[in-house]
Amino acid sequence: MKDEIKIVMPSKSSNEGFARVAVSAFVSRFDPTVEELNDIKTAVSEAVTNCIVHAYRDTIGKIYITVSADDLNIKIKIRDYGCGIENVKKAMEPLFTTGGEERAGLGFAVMESFCDKLRVRSTPNKGTTVTLLKKLKVKDDK
């Protein structure tokens, strides 16, 4: 049986830190290493920031986060119903951004580097779902 939490929050920048902490508190129960927990927190931060900065741009919308765990497999879905991404493949290229000069265009690259698998599904004018998968390492009981 898998364990799961769901969070719905406004796309305010002040909620990015809350998302990191809430997800890491849930994942902590599965005894990740400090590195694994930091990886998850960083990837979640990037995904939530994308919702805040890109999906809803000049408005406040809702961000939906679902975190589930099945043994050592952690699955994090971050969904918005914002503007969507016209070309996901292009958006995932490092340094590509639609956020102007102040954005680095590294969000998806960062998420991908800190997770075992990243899946992005998006429909223009309907929203985006980012799925982060992280397999925790088995601990030796020495």
FENDA-V730465 format. One record per residue. N is the residue number from 0. SS is DSSP state (H for helix, E for strand, C for the rest). Layout:
BEGIN
N_SS ; N_SS
END
This chain:
BEGIN
0_C ; 1_C ; 2_E ; 3_E ; 4_E ; 5_E ; 6_E ; 7_E ; 8_E ; 9_E ; 10_C ; 11_C ; 12_C ; 13_C ; 14_H ; 15_H ; 16_H ; 17_H ; 18_H ; 19_H ; 20_H ; 21_H ; 22_H ; 23_H ; 24_H ; 25_H ; 26_H ; 27_H ; 28_C ; 29_C ; 30_C ; 31_C ; 32_C ; 33_H ; 34_H ; 35_H ; 36_H ; 37_H ; 38_H ; 39_H ; 40_H ; 41_H ; 42_H ; 43_H ; 44_H ; 45_H ; 46_H ; 47_H ; 48_H ; 49_H ; 50_H ; 51_H ; 52_H ; 53_H ; 54_H ; 55_C ; 56_C ; 57_C ; 58_C ; 59_C ; 60_C ; 61_E ; 62_E ; 63_E ; 64_E ; 65_E ; 66_E ; 67_E ; 68_E ; 69_E ; 70_C ; 71_C ; 72_E ; 73_E ; 74_E ; 75_E ; 76_E ; 77_E ; 78_E ; 79_E ; 80_C ; 81_C ; 82_C ; 83_C ; 84_C ; 85_C ; 86_C ; 87_H ; 88_H ; 89_H ; 90_H ; 91_C ; 92_C ; 93_C ; 94_C ; 95_C ; 96_C ; 97_C ; 98_C ; 99_C ; 100_C ; 101_C ; 102_C ; 103_C ; 104_C ; 105_C ; 106_H ; 107_H ; 108_H ; 109_H ; 110_H ; 111_H ; 112_H ; 113_H ; 114_C ; 115_C ; 116_E ; 117_E ; 118_E ; 119_E ; 120_E ; 121_E ; 122_E ; 123_C ; 124_C ; 125_C ; 126_E ; 127_E ; 128_E ; 129_E ; 130_E ; 131_E ; 132_E ; 133_E ; 134_E ; 135_C ; 136_C ; 137_C ; 138_C ; 139_C ; 140_C ; 141_C
END
